[in-house]
Amino acid sequence: MKITRIETIPVSVPLKKGLTAKTAHGEHATSLFVLVRVHTDAGIVGLGEASISALWSGETQAGTVAAIRDYISPLLVGQDPRNITAARRAMDFIIKLNPFTKAAVEMALWDIAGKAAGVPVYQLLGGKVRDKIRIKLVLWAFDIPTVRKMAELFLGWGVSCLKVKVGLDPESDIARVRAAREFAGPDMAMTIDANTGWTISQAKYCLRQLASTNLILAEQPIPAGDPVALAELRRDTPFPIMADESVFTLQDAWHLMNHRAADILSVYPGKHGGIAATGEIVAVAKAAGVRCAIGSNLELGVGTAAMLHVAAAFSEIDSDSFPADTIGPFYHEGDLLTKPLDLGPPYAKVPEGPGLGVELDEEQLKRWRVG
């Protein structure tokens, strides 16, 4: 089997009214992503998704299209798509960084491999260790009345864990988390995510003030790039610390574990450059005795499907204790799939069809495609 063409499909999908995002990185109302179709001479087509964000990884829609067209396609066309390790090496050689772009191509190769073998991707990863993935839904960093409205909506859906966005202003952050705890009740699992927005002194102050809110973890309280500072904060705080922006690469994971800087690593294919790279980072965490959780960049249907296969296949990704962010389709006006994923809440299920187990909806593509 040979790759004949790599097709890029830029899309612009708005978030639903009342569910647009606001974090320490800014506001997000429309997702300018790129879907990928890898075509083969066997008639098998693999799907991938680059859930890119300039605020997150520095990648843009135009940049992703150009990187695939000008650098990645010339190397991979004519190659066997099932040689995923060779494809990863080729992409890493020809263009540095660009993890979400590479992940889109790589997940399409896994999709092809699964379809060719007639099995789901999770089977190629060693099989399922769980049949369902507990999820959480996100309360964005808006004013308390808006947060209350979102919390009421999500609780009505049956969610069993909420994540509250903080990192903008310590006092309003503290008020938002306390209000969310009041809305949700004392027994609802709850996390916070500062998205690098606090200084270390602000993080220490806020986490001490929130000690009574019974959080299961605090995600990325301070900026990335300083595992020593994150380790200092970990020793000071009453809550487990989860690293997200601090762990893009395998080397990032090693430095965090070497400094004992985090209790949990947030992992997912887009951020790490693909499914295989995510597995490698999970292995580093396993060696250090640290658990992992599935993070998110608010993926659409294809990217979310890839995350579900990863969540199902690795025992170290502890979604029961630290619920997953496989939630992007809840927030978008469309998922671009012919059949929606079963995301719960409170539990999502991994697709069971060959490959990623999803197909693109051509009508939705016409609606949301750019250009």
C-alpha positions in Angstrom: 0.0 0.0 0.0 1.3 3.5 -0.9 0.2 7.0 0.0 -1.0 8.8 -3.1 -2.0 12.2 -1.7 -2.4 14.1 1.5 -5.4 16.4 1.4 -5.8 19.3 3.8 -9.2 20.8 4.6 -9.2 24.1 6.5 -12.4 24.6 8.6 -13.9 27.3 10.7 -16.3 26.0 13.3 -17.8 28.4 15.9 -18.4 27.5 19.5 -22.0 27.4 20.6 -23.6 30.5 22.0 -23.1 30.6 25.7 -20.2 28.1 25.6 -17.4 30.2 24.0 -14.1 29.9 25.8 -12.2 32.3 28.1 -8.9 31.3 29.8 -5.7 33.0 30.8 -4.6 32.6 27.1 -7.5 34.7 25.9 -11.0 34.2 24.5 -11.9 31.6 21.8 -15.1 31.7 19.9 -14.2 30.0 16.6 -11.9 27.0 15.9 -9.8 27.5 12.8 -8.6 23.9 12.5 -7.4 21.7 9.6 -8.7 18.2 8.8 -6.5 15.8 6.9 -7.3 13.0 4.6 -4.4 10.6 3.6 -5.3 8.8 0.4 -3.8 5.5 -0.7 -3.6 3.3 -3.8 -5.6 0.7 -1.9 -8.6 3.0 -1.7 -8.3 3.3 2.1 -8.5 6.9 3.3 -7.1 7.9 6.7 -8.5 10.8 8.8 -6.7 13.3 11.0 -7.3 16.6 12.7 -4.9 19.5 13.5 -6.7 21.3 16.4 -4.3 24.2 16.1 -4.2 27.5 18.0 -1.6 30.2 17.6 -2.1 31.0 21.3 -1.3 27.4 22.3 1.4 25.9 20.1 2.1 28.8 17.7 0.6 26.9 14.7 -1.9 28.6 12.4 -4.3 27.2 9.8 -2.3 28.6 6.9 0.9 27.3 8.4 -0.4 23.8 8.8 -1.7 23.7 5.2 1.7 24.9 4.0 3.7 22.6 6.2 1.9 19.5 5.0 1.9 20.7 1.3 5.5 21.9 1.1 7.4 19.7 3.5 5.5 16.6 4.7 3.6 15.5 1.6 6.7 15.3 -0.7 8.4 13.0 1.9 5.4 10.7 2.6 3.7 10.3 -0.8 4.8 7.0 -2.3 5.5 5.5 1.2 3.6 2.7 3.0 1.3 4.5 5.4 1.6 1.7 7.9 5.3 2.5 8.5 4.3 5.0 11.1 7.7 5.1 12.9 9.4 5.9 9.6 6.8 8.6 8.8 7.4 10.2 12.3 11.1 10.3 11.7 10.7 11.8 8.3 8.3 14.5 9.6 10.6 15.3 12.5 13.6 15.6 10.2 12.0 17.8 7.5 10.3 20.3 9.8 10.8 21.1 13.5 8.1 21.6 16.1 4.5 21.8 14.6 3.1 19.1 16.9 -0.6 19.5 16.0 0.2 19.4 12.3 2.3 16.3 12.6 -0.3 14.7 14.8 -3.0 15.2 12.2 -1.0 13.3 9.6 0.1 10.6 12.1 -3.4 9.9 13.4 -4.5 9.5 9.8 -1.8 6.8 9.3 -3.1 5.0 12.4 -6.6 5.2 10.9 -5.4 3.6 7.7 -3.5 0.9 9.6 -6.6 0.0 11.6 -8.8 0.0 8.6 -6.4 -2.2 6.7 -6.2 -4.7 9.6 -10.0 -4.4 10.2 -9.5 -3.4 13.9 -9.9 -0.3 16.0 -6.8 1.8 16.7 -6.9 0.9 20.4 -6.3 -2.7 19.3 -3.2 -1.7 17.5 -2.0 0.0 20.7 -2.4 -3.3 22.7 -6.1 -3.4 23.3 -8.5 -1.7 25.7 -7.8 -1.6 29.4 -11.1 0.2 30.0 -14.5 0.3 28.2 -15.5 3.8 29.3 -13.7 7.1 29.9 -14.9 9.4 32.6 -15.0 13.0 31.4 -15.2 16.5 32.9 -16.7 19.7 31.5 -15.1 23.1 31.6 -16.4 26.3 33.3 -14.7 29.2 31.5 -13.2 32.2 33.3 -16.3 34.4 33.0 -18.3 36.3 35.7 -20.0 34.3 38.4 -23.6 34.5 36.9 -22.3 33.2 33.6 -20.4 30.4 35.3 -23.5 29.5 37.3 -25.5 29.2 34.1 -22.9 26.9 32.6 -22.7 24.8 35.7 -26.4 24.3 35.9 -26.4 23.2 32.2 -23.6 20.7 32.7 -25.0 19.3 36.0 -28.3 18.8 34.2 -26.4 16.7 31.6 -25.1 14.4 34.3 -21.4 15.4 34.5 -19.6 14.1 37.5 -16.6 16.4 37.4 -16.1 20.1 36.6 -13.0 22.1 35.7 -12.9 25.8 36.5 -10.7 28.1 34.5 -8.6 30.5 36.6 -5.3 32.4 36.1 -6.7 35.9 35.2 -6.9 37.7 38.6 -6.3 36.0 41.9 -9.3 37.5 43.8 -11.9 36.9 40.9 -10.3 33.4 40.4 -10.8 32.5 44.0 -14.4 33.8 44.0 -15.2 31.9 40.8 -13.9 28.6 42.2 -15.7 29.1 45.5 -18.9 29.9 43.7 -18.6 26.8 41.5 -18.1 24.7 44.5 -21.3 26.2 46.0 -23.3 25.5 42.8 -22.0 21.9 42.5 -22.2 20.9 46.1 -19.6 19.4 48.4 -19.3 16.0 46.8 -18.8 17.0 43.1 -15.3 16.3 41.8 -13.7 19.6 40.8 -10.4 20.7 39.3 -8.9 24.1 38.4 -6.7 25.2 35.4 -4.7 28.4 35.5 -3.2 27.9 32.0 0.1 29.4 33.1 -1.6 32.6 34.3 -0.3 32.9 37.9 3.1 33.8 39.2 4.4 31.4 41.7 3.5 33.8 44.6 0.0 34.2 43.2 -0.3 30.4 42.8 0.8 29.8 46.4 -1.7 32.4 47.7 -4.6 31.2 45.6 -4.1 27.5 46.3 -3.9 28.2 50.1 -7.1 30.3 49.9 -8.8 27.4 48.0 -7.7 24.7 50.4 -11.3 24.3 51.7 -12.8 23.7 48.2 -11.7 20.1 48.0 -10.1 20.1 44.5 -8.7 16.9 43.1 -5.9 18.8 41.2 -4.6 22.1 40.2 -3.6 22.2 36.5 -0.6 24.3 35.2 -0.7 27.0 37.9 2.4 28.8 36.7 4.2 29.4 33.3 5.9 26.5 31.6 9.7 26.1 31.3 10.8 26.1 34.9 10.4 22.6 36.5 12.3 23.8 39.6 9.6 26.4 40.3 6.8 23.9 39.6 8.5 21.5 42.0 8.7 24.2 44.7 4.9 24.9 44.2 4.1 21.2 44.3 5.8 21.0 47.8 3.8 24.0 49.0 0.3 23.2 47.8 -2.4 21.0 49.4 -3.5 19.8 45.9 -1.9 17.5 43.4 -0.3 19.5 40.5 -1.0 18.6 36.9 1.4 19.8 34.2 -0.1 20.6 30.8 1.7 23.5 28.9 4.9 22.3 30.6 4.8 18.9 28.8 4.8 19.1 25.0 7.8 16.8 24.3 9.3 13.6 25.6 12.2 15.7 26.9 9.7 18.0 28.8 8.3 14.9 30.5 11.7 13.7 31.5 12.7 17.1 33.0 9.5 17.3 34.9 9.9 13.8 36.3 13.5 14.3 37.1 12.6 17.4 39.2 9.5 15.7 40.7 7.6 18.7 39.5 4.2 17.2 38.9 1.8 14.6 40.3 -0.1 14.1 37.0 0.8 14.8 33.3 -1.8 16.0 30.9 -1.4 14.2 27.6 -3.1 14.0 24.2 -2.0 13.3 20.6 -2.2 16.9 19.2 0.1 18.4 21.8 2.7 15.7 21.5 2.8 15.3 17.7 0.8 12.1 17.5 -0.5 8.9 19.1 2.8 7.2 19.3 4.6 10.1 20.9 1.8 10.3 23.5 2.5 6.7 24.4 6.2 7.5 24.9 5.4 10.3 27.3 3.0 8.0 29.2 5.9 5.5 29.5 8.1 8.2 31.1 5.3 9.0 33.6 4.9 5.3 34.3 8.6 4.9 35.0 8.4 7.8 37.5 5.3 6.4 39.2 3.1 9.3 38.0 -0.4 9.1 36.5 -1.6 10.8 33.3 -4.9 12.4 32.3 -6.3 13.3 28.8 -6.1 17.0 28.1 -7.6 18.9 25.2 -7.4 21.7 22.7 -11.2 21.5 22.2 -10.9 19.0 19.3 -13.7 18.3 16.8 -14.8 14.8 16.2 -11.8 13.2 14.5 -9.3 14.5 17.1 -11.6 13.5 20.0 -11.9 10.0 18.6 -8.1 9.7 18.5 -8.0 10.8 22.2 -10.6 8.2 23.2 -8.5 5.4 21.6 -5.4 6.6 23.6 -7.5 6.9 26.8 -8.8 3.4 26.4 -5.4 1.8 25.6 -3.1 3.0 28.4 -3.7 2.0 32.0 -1.5 4.9 33.2 -4.1 7.3 31.9 -6.3 7.3 35.0 -9.5 8.8 33.7 -11.5 7.5 36.7 -9.4 9.5 39.2 -8.6 12.4 36.8 -11.4 12.7 34.3 -10.6 13.4 30.6 -11.1 16.5 28.5 -12.5 14.5 25.5 -15.2 17.2 25.3 -14.6 19.4 22.3 -17.8 18.4 20.4 -20.0 19.6 23.3 -18.8 23.1 22.7 -18.8 23.4 18.9 -21.7 24.0 16.5 -20.6 20.9 14.6 -18.3 17.8 15.0 -18.0 17.1 11.3 -18.8 13.4 11.8 -21.5 11.3 10.1 -22.3 9.8 13.5 -21.6 11.7 16.7 -19.3 10.2 19.3 -20.9 8.8 22.5 -19.4 11.3 25.0 -21.8 10.9 27.9 -21.5 12.5 30.3 -20.4 11.2 32.7 -18.6 8.6 30.6 -17.5 8.6 27.0 -17.1 5.4 24.9 -14.3 4.7 22.4 -15.5 4.2 18.8 -15.5 0.5 17.9 -15.2 0.6 14.1 -11.9 -0.1 12.2 -9.3 2.6 12.6 -10.5 5.6 14.4 -14.0 4.4 13.9 -15.4 7.7 12.5 -16.2 9.2 9.1 -16.5 12.8 7.9 -19.9 14.3 7.1 -19.7 15.9 3.7 -22.6 18.2 4.4 -20.9 19.6 7.5 -17.7 19.9 5.5 -19.5 22.1 3.0 -20.9 24.3 5.7 -17.7 24.8 7.7 -15.0 24.5 5.1 -12.8 27.6 4.5 -12.3 28.7 0.9 
